[in-house]
Amino acid sequence: SCIYPVIFQENTLEGLHQGHLNEQICSCAFQNLLPLYFASVESFLEVLREADQTLADKLEKRFPSLKV
């Protein structure tokens, strides 16, 4: 169970570096996933926060229901 978050974080970092993840893509995904998949989006946002604090903050401002 400890390896899953590490792999997920590495994939997130790779996606950011390769340009597959950005604010527009994440916003679009969040719009389609919320509110039905709130817990999953919230978990992804926590991983994203470790990878890119600025992007996570922007998304949190755009989707206030995710603020902790």
C-alpha positions in Angstrom: 0.0 0.0 0.0 3.0 2.3 0.5 4.3 2.0 -3.1 1.0 3.1 -4.7 1.3 6.8 -3.7 4.9 6.9 -4.8 4.2 5.5 -8.2 1.2 7.8 -8.6 3.3 10.8 -7.6 6.1 9.8 -10.1 3.5 9.5 -12.8 2.1 12.9 -11.9 5.6 14.5 -12.0 6.3 12.9 -15.3 3.0 14.1 -16.7 3.7 17.7 -15.6 7.2 17.6 -17.1 6.1 16.2 -20.4 3.2 18.7 -20.6 0.5 16.1 -20.4 -0.9 17.7 -17.2 -1.5 21.5 -16.9 -4.1 23.8 -15.4 -6.4 23.6 -18.4 -6.4 19.8 -18.5 -6.8 19.4 -14.7 -9.6 22.0 -14.7 -11.5 20.2 -17.4 -11.1 16.9 -15.6 -12.2 18.3 -12.3 -15.3 19.9 -13.9 -16.3 16.5 -15.3 -15.5 14.5 -12.2 -16.9 16.7 -9.4 -19.0 16.2 -7.4 -19.4 12.5 -8.1 -15.8 11.6 -7.6 -14.9 14.2 -4.9 -12.6 11.8 -2.9 -10.6 10.8 -6.0 -10.2 14.4 -7.1 -9.2 15.4 -3.6 -6.6 12.6 -3.5 -5.2 13.7 -6.8 -5.0 17.3 -5.7 -2.9 16.2 -2.7 -0.5 14.4 -4.9 -0.4 17.3 -7.3 0.3 19.7 -4.4 3.5 17.8 -3.7 4.5 17.9 -7.3 3.5 21.5 -8.1 2.2 23.7 -5.3 1.4 26.6 -7.6 -0.9 24.5 -9.9 -2.6 22.9 -6.9 -3.3 26.4 -5.4 -4.8 27.6 -8.7 -7.0 24.6 -9.0 -8.1 25.0 -5.4 -9.1 28.6 -6.0 -11.0 27.6 -9.1 -12.8 24.8 -7.2 -13.4 26.1 -3.7 -15.2 22.9 -2.6 -11.8 21.2 -2.6 -10.3 23.6 0.0 -9.2 21.7 3.1 
